[in-house]
Amino acid sequence: MKFRFNLLLPIILLAFACQSNTEKKNIAKKSKKTVPEGVIFNKETLKRLGASGDNWCLTWAADGSQIVSMCDGNWLDQKNYASQIHNHLYRIKGGPENFEREDLPNYPEFSGKEGSWFGYGIVSVNGKVYSAASKTPGPSWSGPFTGVKLLKSTDNGHSWSRVDREGNELALKAMDSMRNVVNEQEMFSLKEHGIPHQTQEAYPFSFFDFVQNGKDNSTAKDEYVYIYSPEGAKAHQLTLARVPHDKIGIRSEWQYFTKYDQNKEPQWSNKITDRGYVHTFPEKSSKDHYFGWYSWLPSVVWNDGLGLYIMVNGGTYGGYGMSNSDEDYYHSWMHTETGSLGFWYSENAYGPWTQFHYSEYWTVDDPNNRTYQPKLSPKWISEDGKKMILIWSDAMKNDQGNSHSINYIWNQMEIEIEVK
């Protein structure tokens, strides 16, 4: 028995050493951080679809579909281009190459006849869908937005209610007269805590978008939902809020980012007036073209393959002379130049953010492109995380000089994230 044990001992030790080395390699592999360092735009995958529309904010719903918010268009009506809706939702089923589109007919109808509303933030959490509709100062497109009406669906977008700032709900049918009512009781926020650009004020969180954590918020790292918004009067300054996932509709439960501490951990306050800036984007280009108020609304999605949050964002240049004056900053026309495009990554939904691509003037297939409002699909991500689908808007003019007429539809393209 002693002789046999002596023979087996080296074999056992060798097996243990091999196992230890394998475990060490696995641990090293897990601890090795993925670092994005660039973006490849696969232009051969460029696809445009629909009749009209822009500002395509998306969420991944509990049933596996995606729900997308569209502004100023009619995505499904190819024949009646003039039949534009200022804010509407649609459902997407399938993959990026060949997907089906469906109307959500019971979503409150915002045509702009009694008011002007534009939809941005949308998120699916705990089987509920929240949609934030921003109000313009007048009856047509103009800025800055004055506040938000928060809408909620508990049945996957089939019916909707208004949520007031106390969390109380009021059912709204598509043509309900209450849908266009603007007062402190009906609005989740309204002309609150503004600051001036030069002299004209703009309001924080008057348009925003939610961080997307996989299907129905299932990959969230903590109990909070995170909400990003550009500071209206200083759009290149990014604000951030968070709220417990089961208290989204209770305004007093929202907390606002103030600063990072010395360990890069975020600090929070219940007072929106204490808000700080989680990230600062360029205020202007190298040509001294300033970005306008309608800039830097981020699209942030969790990328499971990379184990990172990826942000896409871009600035939209101001009107006329693209100066820093109130007149240019708040001008309703902001497509004299094509917009900028950038990508950032972070290990956490709250940052801090590291840039790995930026273009001051981004065009896709034509120097006359006027791109703006870039987004990322939270669902269409490859298993290794390197391939994602970029979606954007384009205000390109036709030969007669009419804007929003060539590529003013859903624009999408596969991108590939280069990592080291």
N, C-alpha and C positions, 0 to 999 in steps of 0.2 A: 504493500500500500504506500509505503514511503517512497519507493522508487517511482511508482506511477504519479504520485503527487509532484515529485521533482520534475518529471517530464511535462506535466500539465501547467506548472506554474509559469514558465515563460510565455506559454500560449495565452494564459489568462491575462497576464500583465500586458501582453501585446494588444489583446482585444480591448482591454481597458484604456490603454493609451490611444488606440484608434478612435474609440468612442469619445474620449475626452477631447481629442483634436476635432472631431466632427461637431461636437457640441460647441466648442470654442468658435469654430467657423460660423456656425449658425447664429451664435450670439453676436459675433462681429458683424455678420450680414444684417441682422436686425438693427444693430446699433448704428450702422452706417447710414448717414442721412443723405437723402436724395436732394440734389441742389439743381434746380432749373437754371439754365444759362442762356437760353435762346428759344426762338419760335420759328418753325418752318410753316409757311402758308402754302398748303397744297391746292394751288389755284385750279388744277384740273377737276377738283371736286366742287367748284363753285356752282351754286344752284339758287335760282330765284323763283318764287312761287306766290301766286295769289293775284288779287285785283289791285289792292292798295293797302296802306297801313304802315305804322312805324312803332318804335319803342318797345320791342318784344321782350317783356319780362316773363320769366318762366319759373314754374315750380313742378316738382315730381309728386304726383298725388298718390293716395293710398291704394288706388286700384291699378297702379302701374302706368297710367297715362300721364302726360304732361298737360298742364293748363297754362295757357299763354295769354297775357294781357296785351291788347293792341290799341293804339291810339289813331285817331283821324283817318279811318279807312273803312273798308268792308272786305275782309279777307276772302270771303267765299263768293261774292257777287261779281263775276267776271263781266257781266253785261251792263250793270248799272253802277259805273264808277262813281257817279255823282252822289250815290246813296251812302254818304260817309257817316260813320258813328264816331263821336269823339272818344269813347272809351267802351271797350267790349272785351269779352273773354271767349276763348275757343279751347277745344280739347284736341290734343295730338295723340294719336295711337300709332305705334310702330317705331321703326328705326329711322336713322337719318337719310337713308337712301330712298326709302319709299314709305311715307307715312300717310295716314288718313287724318283729315281735319273735320271737326264737328263743331257746330254752333252750340253755345249754351244760352238758349232762348229766354230763360227766366231771369237772367242777370239784368239788373236795373238798366233801362235804356237811357243812355246819355248822348243825345244827338246834338245838344247845344242850343236847342230852341228856347229853353227857359234858363239856361245856365251853361257854363262851359267847364267840363270835367275831363281830366286826363288820368289814365290808370298807369301805375308803376308797380309799387310793392305788392307782391303776391307770394303766399307761402301756404304749404300744406303741413299741418301739425296735428298729431293725435286724431287723424281722420277728419279734421276740420280745415276748411280753406278760408283764408283771410285775403281780402283785396282792398287796397288803399287807393281811393280816387281823389285826386288833387283838384282844387278849385282855382280857376283863374280870376283875376280882378273884375273882368267884364264878361259879356256874353259870347266872346270869341277867343281865339288863341291870343294870349298875351301873358306877360309875366311881371313880377314874380308871383308864384302861387300864394294864395292866402291861407290855405289850410287843407285838412284832409277829412274826408268822410270814410269811415272804416266799415267795410261790409264783410259778412261772415256767412258761410254755408256749412251746415252739418250733414249734408247728404250728397257730398261730392259734386257740388256745383249745380244741383237741380233746383234749389230754391235758396233765397237770400234774405238776410236781415241786416238792418243798420245796427251798429254797436255804438252807443254813446260812451263818453269818457268814464262813466261809472260801471260799464260792462252790461248795461241794460240793452235788450234787443227789441227791435221793431221790425216785423216782417214787411218786406217790400216786394211787390210784384213788379214786373218789367215796366209797366206804365204807371206805377203808383205816383200820385202827385207829391208825396213826401220825399221822393228821391232827389228833387232839386231844391229842397228847403235848406237854407243856409242860416243857421243861428247857433248859439253856444250849446243849445240842447241837442241839436242834431249832428253837429260836427265833432269829430274826435280832437281836432285842433282848429283854431281860427284866429289869425292875426295875433299870434302870441310871441312875445320875447324877441322881437325883431331887432336887427342892428342895421345901420346904414352902410351902403357901399361908398358913395360920396355923401349924398344927402338923402337919397331915396332908400327906404328900409326894405329888407326882405326877411322872411321868417324861417326859423330852423325847423327841420323835419316837416316842411310843407310838401315835399315829395321825397320818397325814400324807397329802399328795397331791402328785403330780408336776406340774410345769409341762408344758403340752401345746403341742408345736411342730408343728402341722399333722399331715398323714398320716404315721404311723409315724416321727415325730420328724424329718421331712424338712426342716423350715424352721429347725432349730436354728442359732443363730449361732456356736456353738463346739462343742467336743467333749464338753461336760458335759451331764448331766441334772440339773435343779434340783428340790429337794424342800422344800416348805414345811410347817411344823407350828406350831400354837400351843404356847407354853410351858405345860405342863399345870397348873402351880400359879399361873400368871399368864397366863391365856389371851389377854388383850389384847396380850401381847407376842409378836410373830411371829418364829420362828426359821427359819433357812434352811440347807440343806446342798446340796452338789453332789458329783457323782461322774462319772468318765469313762463315756461311754455304753456302753462294752463291759465295764465292771467293776461294774455295779450291785449284783451279789450279793456283792461282797467288801467287808465292813464297814470294813476298815482303809483302803480307798481313798476313803471318804467324807471330805469336808472340811466344816467348819462356819464359817458367817459369824461374824465377830467385831465388825467395825465398818466404816464408810465412812471413807476417808482424806479429806484436805482437798479432793481433786478429785472426791469422790463415787464413788471406785472402791472396790469391796468388798475387804476383807481376810479371809484364810481361815486356819484352823488344823486340823490333823489331830486335835486333842483336843476332844471334845464338851464338856468342862468349860470350854473357853475361849469357848463360844458367846455371841454377843451377840444383839441384836434389830434386825432389818432394818426393822421398822415397829411403831408403837404405835397400837392402836385404842382407842376409848373403853372405860374400865373399868366405866362405869355410864351410865345415862341422866340427863337433866335432872330426872327425878323421884326420883333417888337409888335406882333399881332397878339392882342389880349384875348383871353377866353371870356365868354359871356356867362351870365347866370345859369344858363341851361347846360351846364357842364359837370363832368366828374361824378355822375351817378353810377356807383360801381355795381358790377355783377360778381358776386362772390359765391363759389361753389366748393364743396368738399370733393377732392379727388382721391378716391380710396387707393388706387394703384400707386400713386406717388406718396400717399400719406400726408398730404398737404392741402391747405386751402389755396385756391387759385383765384386771383382777382383780375378781371379785365376792366379797363376804364379808358375814358377819353375825354378830351376837352373839345367843346364846340366854340368856334371863334365868334366874337361879338359882331354886331352889325356895322354897316357903313365903314368908317375908318378903322374899326377894330381897336379903338383906343380904350383907355381906362375910365372914360367919362360915363356918367350914369346913362346918358343918351345911347351910347354904343353898347354898354354892358347889359342894359335891360331891353335892347331893341328886339322886336319880334322876329326880325330876319337875321339868322346867325349862320348862314351857309355861303358867305362870300368866298371862303376857303374850305377845303375838306378838313374834317376834324383830325385830332391826334388819336393815337392808339397806344396803349401800354398794358403790360402784364406784370403782376406782382405775386409773390407767394408768402405764405406764413404757416407755421405749425398750428396756429390757433385762430379761431374765428375773429378774435379781437386784435390780431396783429402781434408784434409789429410786422410791417410789410417790407419786403425786399424786391426791388425792381429787377426784371430779367429781359425786358424788351421795351423799347419806346420809339415811336415814329411821330415826328411833329406834324406831318401832313400825310395821312395814310390813304392811299388809293389802291384799288383792287385790280381792275382790268381796263381802266380808262382814266386819263389825267383829269377828266371833267367830273369824276366821282365826287360826291359831297357827303362823305360818310360821317355818321354820328351814332351815339347810343349803342355801343357794342355790348353784347351779352354772351353768356356761355350756357349751354344746356346742362342742367344738373344730372341728367340721365345718360346722355349719349357720350360716354367716356369709355375708352378701351380698358381691358382688364389690367394692363400694366400702367395705365394712367397717362401714357404719353400722347395719345390721340384724343382730341376733344373737338366739339363742334362750336365754331364761332358764328354768331348771328348778329346782324347789324342793320341799320337804316341808311338810306341814301336819298338825298334831295337833288339829285342830278337833273339838270335842265335838258329840255329837248331842243331841236334845231330852231324853234320859234322863240326860245328864251324862257319858256314856262318851266318853273321849278317843280320839284316833286312829281315828275312826269315820266321819267325813264325807268329808274330802278326803285321807285317808291313802293316797295313791296318787301316781303320777307327775303332777306339775303342770308345765305349760309355757306360755310366752307369748312372743311376739315383742316385743323391745325395740328402740328406735331411739336411737342415740347421737348427740346434738347436738354438732356441732363448730364451731370458729371458725378 
